[in-house]
Amino acid sequence: MENAVGFYWTLPVTWAQFKELPKDVEAAATASKTIRYQMELIRRYAKEHSYNLIREEVFLEIEPDRGSIHIQSALNSIEHMCRTDSATVLVVDFSVVKNWRRNGFMDEWFENTDMPILRIPPDPLQTSEWSFDPDQHFGDWRKRQSDWMSSKHKREEFALRRSLELQKTGLSVNAIAEQLNREETPSPTGKPWRESNLRAFLKRQE
């Protein structure tokens, strides 16, 4: 039975406050539907094709809309595992359908490495407990992403109004940023408030 390493990755979703991913595969699959889909699909593939899945690695990109060079550290890690244990990389290749989630840095690594890699097509998955259709999922995601972007002005208005209210109480900019985070008042981009970005935001609104 040939050894294999499963590699599962996804993008952060700022409007859903999804910005961290547990390193444990099972916990990551609970936090992210996309990770769970990749895990379930590759585990099924490994079983059906007699691969011994010796390791599974997860990775969360740093930007919500693109791949980055930061994925290289994760790829280096799985390459080391595969060379040590003579294993094949198993990865779901979303880009073969409508160019979904293409990660240029990962594609370049795939093309240049001499490691054995199997790129699994992102077919719909259905089990007795769970189902996932990538086409529907990413279509819904794009719609929600579009809605989030179009409502940016409303987040700006609310954040400005609340910031000015807190400013009148004598709080510093840093303290206001901390309070906004506690209240889960989103920044226009969905990222946590910091003294620096709040100060810049208030200056722009002037």
C-alpha angles and dihedrals in degrees: 000000000000119000121240139184120211118217119197124180140168144173127257117252109213096185089056092044089242102146105130133057126196114240091225108092097221092047090047090052089054091051097046130040090200092055091047091051092052092046094049094044095048094044089053091047092049092051095047093047098041099249120155102226100211098170142010124202130192130200134187118203120227099230125056096223109034147034120254141200087255089082088070093079090056091047091050089052095053091043090057091050093048095049091046094051100027091244136161122232113238114197135162108240105212092173094074089074117060089329090282116185096345111189108199094192092054092044091052090051091049091052097047103040122087089213117123107253131180115199107203117209114241099246120168112272127213129176133167089266106031144018135194130185110191093200093056094039096052091041090056090044093054091049093051090045090053092049090050093052094047092053094055093109091057091054090049093051094048094045092049093049093049093044092053091048091054092043090059089060090062098254119152121242090255092051091048090052090052091048093049089053092049090051090047091236102165124229116231090262096040093244120129117273118256129178089253099051093040092051090049091047093052091047091053091050091056 
